[in-house]
Amino acid sequence: MASSSGTSSGSMSSSMARNNSGSEEDPRAAMDQRKRKRMISNRESARRSRMRKQKHLDDLISQADELRKENQRIETDTNVKTQDYLRVASENSILRAQADELTHRLQSLNEIIEVLSVGNNGAGGAYAGHGPVIDGFLMDPVSLGYFNQPILASADMFEY
């Protein structure tokens, strides 16, 4: 009996081991299945993350290109405006020089008229042999040629 009980207990433990190993395989298989699903899910999530990152990078590159173009346009506009400003400033300087020259000429002519008027004993009407004095100017045909002289000034006269 001892030998038969050992055999029966041996066969029982072996059938139990089979049952246990079979039931152990089911949880392992389920765990392996969950691991595989998790791995697949993680790979898919990483792929989506890389795609989002690539799209963001593409958007940033596109935005940088647009900003470079806008910067170039603004720089060109600034250069054009600067050239226009320098041209107008030069013209303004020329006009100021011409105005100063005309003012100086007018003062000189008024001084001449005053000297001629005083030399004529204060007579304001006409100077011997010359035309009348109108608005402080002596209207003499000979001296009128002086008024037709062009007044010349250029940007080269001024340093910036």
Residue, then its C-alpha position, 0 to 999 in steps of 0.5 A: m500500500a505504501s507503494s501504491s499510495g506513493t504512486s497515487s500521490g505522485s500521479m496526483s502531484s504530477s496532475m496538479a503540477r499540470n493543472n498549476s502549470g496550465s493555470e500559470e500559463d494562462p495568466r502569463a499569456a494574458m500578461d504577455q498579451r497585455k505587454r504586447k498591446r502596451m508596446i504597440s500602444n506606446r509605439e503608436s503614441a511615440r509615432r504620433s508624438r514624432m509626427r506632431k513634433q515634425k509638424h510643429l518644426d515645419d510650421l516654425i520653419s515656414q513662419a521663420d521664412e515668412l518673417r525673413k521675407e517681411n524683414q527684407r521688405i521692411e529693410t528695403d522700404t527703410n532704405v527707400k525712405t532713407q534715400d528719399y529723406l536724404r534727397v529732400a534734405s539736400e534739396n531743402s539745404i539748396l533752397r535755404a542757401q538760395a533763400d539766404e543768397l536772395t535775402h543778402r542780395l535784397q539787403s544789398l539792393n536796399e542799401i544801394i537804393e538808400v544810398l542813391s536816395v540820400g545822394n538825391n537829397g531824399a527824393g524818393g521819386a526818380y534818380a537822375g536818368h533812371g527809372p522810378v523807385i518802386d517798393g524800394f527798388l530802383m527800376d533801371p533797365v541797366s540794373l534789371g539785367y542783374f535780376n535775371q542772373p540765375i542763383l546757383a547752389s548745389a548739394d556739394m556746397f554743404e557737408y553733412 
